[in-house]
Amino acid sequence: QVQLVESGGGLVRPGESLRLSCAASGFTFSGFAMRWYRQVPGKERELVAHITKTTGVTQYADSVKGRFTISRDNAKNMVFLDMNNLKPEDTVVYFCNAWNYPNRYWGQGTQVTVSS
């Protein structure tokens, strides 16, 4: 059974940091690119960060470039999103995604709230 379980969300103040984690199981983790998306209610999910299967090449949305870092640990089947200098507009649900065309798996999401 494929599972992606996110954790690490919460309430922080502007300028603070959070680390999101995603634990994967039920599929060959190293065979999938991993992504973090976020979604404002009523809008499409936005791709935030992407990391390739084994080389670790990363890409970021312009809105988070320089503040967020995606990483993965293939030995532990984990992917992470380190979020620094958080802003109120980062308040949203974040989703972990595993992608290896045509297969795509999603986690249940974790809420991040940035508010003073």
C-alpha positions as YAML, in Angstrom:
chain: A
units: angstrom
residues:
- id: 1
  name: GLN
  ca: [0.00, 0.00, 0.00]
- id: 2
  name: VAL
  ca: [1.44, 3.32, -1.10]
- id: 3
  name: GLN
  ca: [1.66, 5.93, 1.65]
- id: 4
  name: LEU
  ca: [3.06, 9.42, 1.85]
- id: 5
  name: VAL
  ca: [2.76, 10.91, 5.32]
- id: 6
  name: GLU
  ca: [3.62, 14.56, 5.85]
- id: 7
  name: SER
  ca: [4.53, 16.09, 9.19]
- id: 8
  name: GLY
  ca: [6.06, 19.24, 10.58]
- id: 9
  name: GLY
  ca: [3.42, 21.81, 9.78]
- id: 10
  name: GLY
  ca: [2.25, 24.30, 12.36]
- id: 11
  name: LEU
  ca: [1.89, 27.91, 13.36]
- id: 12
  name: VAL
  ca: [4.91, 30.20, 13.17]
- id: 13
  name: ARG
  ca: [5.56, 33.94, 13.07]
- id: 14
  name: PRO
  ca: [6.80, 35.79, 9.99]
- id: 15
  name: GLY
  ca: [10.52, 35.31, 9.54]
- id: 16
  name: GLU
  ca: [10.63, 32.01, 11.37]
- id: 17
  name: SER
  ca: [11.42, 28.56, 9.96]
- id: 18
  name: LEU
  ca: [9.80, 25.16, 9.67]
- id: 19
  name: ARG
  ca: [10.88, 21.79, 8.36]
- id: 20
  name: LEU
  ca: [8.31, 19.62, 6.65]
- id: 21
  name: SER
  ca: [8.96, 15.89, 6.40]
- id: 22
  name: CYS
  ca: [7.35, 13.25, 4.23]
- id: 23
  name: ALA
  ca: [7.73, 9.55, 4.96]
- id: 24
  name: ALA
  ca: [7.18, 7.28, 1.97]
- id: 25
  name: SER
  ca: [6.32, 3.59, 1.86]
- id: 26
  name: GLY
  ca: [4.82, 1.02, -0.46]
- id: 27
  name: PHE
  ca: [6.83, 1.91, -3.57]
- id: 28
  name: THR
  ca: [10.43, 2.16, -4.73]
- id: 29
  name: PHE
  ca: [11.23, 5.59, -3.36]
- id: 30
  name: SER
  ca: [14.50, 6.05, -5.25]
- id: 31
  name: GLY
  ca: [12.67, 5.48, -8.51]
- id: 32
  name: PHE
  ca: [10.48, 8.54, -8.07]
- id: 33
  name: ALA
  ca: [11.11, 12.24, -8.31]
- id: 34
  name: MET
  ca: [9.70, 13.97, -5.26]
- id: 35
  name: ARG
  ca: [7.84, 17.24, -5.10]
- id: 36
  name: TRP
  ca: [6.19, 19.56, -2.65]
- id: 37
  name: TYR
  ca: [3.04, 21.32, -3.71]
- id: 38
  name: ARG
  ca: [0.84, 23.77, -1.88]
- id: 39
  name: GLN
  ca: [-2.78, 24.66, -2.35]
- id: 40
  name: VAL
  ca: [-4.94, 27.58, -1.38]
- id: 41
  name: PRO
  ca: [-8.58, 26.51, -1.04]
- id: 42
  name: GLY
  ca: [-10.39, 26.99, -4.33]
- id: 43
  name: LYS
  ca: [-7.22, 27.20, -6.39]
- id: 44
  name: GLU
  ca: [-5.03, 24.70, -8.21]
- id: 45
  name: ARG
  ca: [-2.10, 23.13, -6.45]
- id: 46
  name: GLU
  ca: [1.12, 25.06, -6.96]
- id: 47
  name: LEU
  ca: [4.41, 23.23, -7.47]
- id: 48
  name: VAL
  ca: [6.77, 24.57, -4.82]
- id: 49
  name: ALA
  ca: [9.88, 22.39, -5.13]
- id: 50
  name: HIS
  ca: [11.12, 19.38, -7.06]
- id: 51
  name: ILE
  ca: [14.03, 17.01, -6.53]
- id: 52
  name: THR
  ca: [15.17, 14.33, -8.95]
- id: 53
  name: LYS
  ca: [15.35, 10.63, -8.13]
- id: 54
  name: THR
  ca: [19.01, 10.07, -7.38]
- id: 55
  name: THR
  ca: [21.09, 13.03, -8.57]
- id: 56
  name: GLY
  ca: [19.37, 15.43, -6.21]
- id: 57
  name: VAL
  ca: [18.93, 18.19, -8.75]
- id: 58
  name: THR
  ca: [16.39, 20.69, -7.43]
- id: 59
  name: GLN
  ca: [14.00, 23.28, -8.84]
- id: 60
  name: TYR
  ca: [11.87, 25.86, -7.07]
- id: 61
  name: ALA
  ca: [8.96, 28.15, -7.69]
- id: 62
  name: ASP
  ca: [10.06, 31.77, -7.97]
- id: 63
  name: SER
  ca: [7.99, 32.62, -4.90]
- id: 64
  name: VAL
  ca: [10.11, 30.42, -2.62]
- id: 65
  name: LYS
  ca: [13.51, 30.48, -4.33]
- id: 66
  name: GLY
  ca: [16.25, 31.34, -1.85]
- id: 67
  name: ARG
  ca: [13.99, 30.62, 1.15]
- id: 68
  name: PHE
  ca: [12.97, 26.96, 0.76]
- id: 69
  name: THR
  ca: [15.21, 23.92, 0.30]
- id: 70
  name: ILE
  ca: [14.05, 20.47, -0.74]
- id: 71
  name: SER
  ca: [16.14, 17.42, 0.10]
- id: 72
  name: ARG
  ca: [15.73, 13.68, 0.24]
- id: 73
  name: ASP
  ca: [17.18, 10.68, 2.02]
- id: 74
  name: ASN
  ca: [16.77, 7.63, -0.19]
- id: 75
  name: ALA
  ca: [18.07, 5.33, 2.54]
- id: 76
  name: LYS
  ca: [15.23, 6.40, 4.84]
- id: 77
  name: ASN
  ca: [12.56, 6.99, 2.17]
- id: 78
  name: MET
  ca: [12.12, 10.56, 3.32]
- id: 79
  name: VAL
  ca: [11.83, 13.93, 1.64]
- id: 80
  name: PHE
  ca: [12.10, 17.25, 3.41]
- id: 81
  name: LEU
  ca: [11.23, 20.88, 2.83]
- id: 82
  name: ASP
  ca: [13.18, 23.38, 4.87]
- id: 83
  name: MET
  ca: [11.32, 26.68, 4.89]
- id: 84
  name: ASN
  ca: [13.11, 29.79, 6.08]
- id: 85
  name: ASN
  ca: [12.01, 33.41, 6.37]
- id: 86
  name: LEU
  ca: [8.39, 32.39, 6.22]
- id: 87
  name: LYS
  ca: [5.84, 34.95, 5.11]
- id: 88
  name: PRO
  ca: [2.10, 35.22, 5.72]
- id: 89
  name: GLU
  ca: [1.51, 34.35, 2.07]
- id: 90
  name: ASP
  ca: [3.14, 30.95, 2.72]
- id: 91
  name: THR
  ca: [0.08, 30.07, 4.80]
- id: 92
  name: VAL
  ca: [-1.44, 27.11, 3.02]
- id: 93
  name: VAL
  ca: [-1.65, 23.30, 3.03]
- id: 94
  name: TYR
  ca: [1.52, 21.61, 1.75]
- id: 95
  name: PHE
  ca: [1.40, 18.26, -0.03]
- id: 96
  name: CYS
  ca: [4.12, 15.71, -0.66]
- id: 97
  name: ASN
  ca: [4.08, 14.14, -4.12]
- id: 98
  name: ALA
  ca: [5.91, 11.22, -5.69]
- id: 99
  name: TRP
  ca: [6.11, 11.24, -9.48]
- id: 100
  name: ASN
  ca: [7.35, 8.73, -12.01]
- id: 101
  name: TYR
  ca: [5.22, 8.99, -15.11]
- id: 102
  name: PRO
  ca: [2.51, 7.77, -15.30]
- id: 103
  name: ASN
  ca: [2.40, 7.06, -11.57]
- id: 104
  name: ARG
  ca: [1.73, 9.86, -9.13]
- id: 105
  name: TYR
  ca: [1.10, 9.58, -5.43]
- id: 106
  name: TRP
  ca: [-0.06, 12.20, -2.92]
- id: 107
  name: GLY
  ca: [0.10, 12.66, 0.81]
- id: 108
  name: GLN
  ca: [-2.78, 14.00, 2.87]
- id: 109
  name: GLY
  ca: [-1.23, 17.43, 3.40]
- id: 110
  name: THR
  ca: [0.03, 19.42, 6.35]
- id: 111
  name: GLN
  ca: [-1.09, 22.92, 7.28]
- id: 112
  name: VAL
  ca: [1.42, 25.74, 7.60]
- id: 113
  name: THR
  ca: [0.22, 29.00, 9.12]
- id: 114
  name: VAL
  ca: [2.41, 32.09, 9.26]
- id: 115
  name: SER
  ca: [0.93, 34.80, 11.42]
- id: 116
  name: SER
  ca: [2.03, 37.33, 13.99]
...
